[in-house]
Every structure is written in structure tokens, then in C-alpha cells.
């Protein structure tokens, strides 16, 4: 009989929860959403998801338009197995969450600070998106491999 166990929660944190954490959440959910409950939040949420983050993810077929900016404290009353910070400020501000077993910090440039023309800003968003995709695809592969090794007889 199959276990009806709730998938472990992976919480991705950055300061504003408007760009990097949503990019990472989108990729991890697409790659391992069947194994993990994936969420993102911020230590000082911006209150919106950056339109360019939504745009560059849409280019790859991942829809962030229903995402919202959340505060990390919203997750303090629920079990969070793994916390991944994607900016230095969130890494420093990060509390310990109930049930937390793992913590990783993978820092990325903040594309929201990009300057120049719209196309130049989009180029920064795409670069950061692609960096995040590589890291979180590898993480998802590792989680999938670990999950398979635990279910083998």
C-alpha cells in the first residue's frame, strides 16, 4: 500500500520575494513539484512579483503570474524541511523553521537592480534566470536521485 505522506517543503528565500526566489520556485516546482512542496518568501517582501521575472519565465513556459510576494514569517508555524536562500541579506536574516533539516545558500545577482534600456534589463533577468535554472535543476536531480535510492528494495 502506497504511503500518503505529505511531500517535504522547500522554502526559497530572498529579501524582496519579487524576483530570484520566484524564479527558483518556478524552476524547482517544474522539475520536482511531484516530490516537493515548493514555496518562496522574503524577509522584507516587495508586495509584488517583478513583471520582468514573469516575462522571462514565460519565455521558457513557466507561468509565475499567479505568484504573490509573501513574508518568511508566514511559514514559521509549518514544517519546512529545507530552506534555500538566494541572496545574502535573506541568508543573514533567516530564522530556523519548524522541522528544518537542511539549509543552503546559493547567491545570485538581483536583476531588479539592473539599469539601462528595457532590453538591457531583460538581458540581466535572462542571465540570472539561466543561472538559477542550472543550480535548481541540479538540486532537483539530486533530490530525485535521493528519492529513488530510498524507494529501492
C-alpha positions in Angstrom: 0.0 0.0 0.0 1.4 3.4 -1.0 2.1 6.0 1.6 0.1 9.1 1.5 2.9 11.2 3.0 2.9 14.9 2.5 5.9 16.0 0.4 8.6 17.9 2.3 8.5 21.7 2.0 11.4 23.5 0.4 11.2 27.3 1.1 13.3 29.6 -1.1 14.1 32.9 0.5 15.3 36.3 -0.7 14.9 39.8 0.7 12.1 41.1 -1.5 10.5 37.9 -2.8 9.9 39.6 -6.1 12.5 38.1 -8.5 15.1 35.5 -7.6 13.1 33.4 -5.2 10.2 33.2 -7.6 12.5 32.2 -10.5 13.9 29.5 -8.3 10.4 28.4 -7.1 9.2 28.2 -10.6 12.1 26.0 -11.8 12.1 23.8 -8.7 8.3 23.3 -8.9 8.5 22.4 -12.6 11.4 20.0 -12.0 10.4 18.3 -8.7 7.0 19.5 -7.8 5.8 15.9 -7.7 8.4 15.2 -4.9 8.5 18.5 -3.0 6.1 21.2 -1.8 7.9 24.3 -3.1 7.3 27.9 -1.8 9.1 31.2 -1.7 9.1 34.2 0.6 11.1 37.2 1.6 12.5 38.9 4.8 11.1 42.2 3.5 8.6 41.3 0.8 8.2 43.8 -2.0 4.5 43.1 -2.3 4.6 42.1 -6.0 6.4 39.8 -8.4 8.5 41.7 -10.8 6.9 41.8 -14.3 10.2 41.0 -16.0 10.6 37.9 -13.8 7.2 36.8 -15.0 8.1 37.7 -18.6 11.4 35.8 -18.8 9.9 32.7 -17.2 7.0 32.8 -19.6 9.6 32.6 -22.4 10.5 29.1 -21.0 6.9 28.0 -20.5 6.7 28.6 -16.7 3.9 30.8 -15.6 4.6 33.0 -12.5 1.6 35.3 -13.0 -0.4 33.7 -10.1 2.6 34.0 -7.7 2.5 36.5 -4.8 5.1 38.1 -2.6 5.0 36.6 0.9 6.8 37.1 4.2 9.0 34.4 5.6 7.2 34.6 8.9 4.1 33.2 7.2 6.0 29.8 7.3 7.1 29.8 10.9 4.1 27.7 12.0 4.5 24.9 9.5 7.2 22.3 8.9 9.9 23.4 6.4 12.4 20.6 5.6 14.8 22.7 3.6 15.5 26.4 3.4 17.4 27.8 0.4 18.5 31.4 0.4 19.3 33.1 -2.9 20.6 36.4 -1.6 23.0 37.4 1.2 20.5 39.5 3.2 18.0 36.7 3.4 20.7 34.3 4.5 21.7 36.6 7.4 18.0 37.2 8.4 16.8 33.6 8.1 15.3 32.1 11.2 15.2 28.4 11.9 11.9 26.9 10.8 10.0 24.1 12.5 11.2 20.7 11.3 14.1 22.2 9.3 16.8 19.7 8.4 18.7 21.4 5.7 19.8 24.9 4.8 21.6 26.0 1.6 22.7 29.4 0.4 23.2 30.0 -3.3 23.5 33.7 -4.0 22.5 35.3 -7.3 22.7 38.9 -8.6 19.4 40.8 -8.1 18.1 41.5 -11.6 15.7 44.1 -10.1 18.7 46.4 -9.8 19.6 46.2 -13.5 19.9 49.5 -15.3 19.7 50.6 -18.9 17.2 50.1 -21.6 14.4 47.6 -21.3 16.3 45.1 -23.5 19.4 45.5 -21.3 17.4 44.9 -18.2 15.8 41.9 -19.8 19.2 40.5 -20.6 20.2 40.7 -16.9 16.9 38.9 -16.0 17.6 36.2 -18.5 21.2 35.7 -17.4 20.1 35.4 -13.7 17.2 33.2 -14.7 19.5 30.8 -16.6 22.0 30.7 -13.7 19.1 29.9 -11.3 17.8 27.3 -13.7 21.2 25.4 -13.8 21.5 25.4 -10.0 17.9 24.4 -9.2 17.8 21.8 -12.0 20.9 20.1 -10.5 19.3 20.3 -7.0 16.1 18.8 -8.3 18.0 16.0 -10.0 19.8 15.3 -6.7 16.5 15.2 -4.8 15.0 12.9 -7.4 18.1 10.6 -7.2 17.9 10.5 -3.4 14.2 9.8 -3.5 14.7 6.9 -5.9 17.5 5.4 -3.8 15.2 5.4 -0.7 12.4 3.6 -2.5 14.6 0.8 -3.9 14.3 -2.6 -2.2 
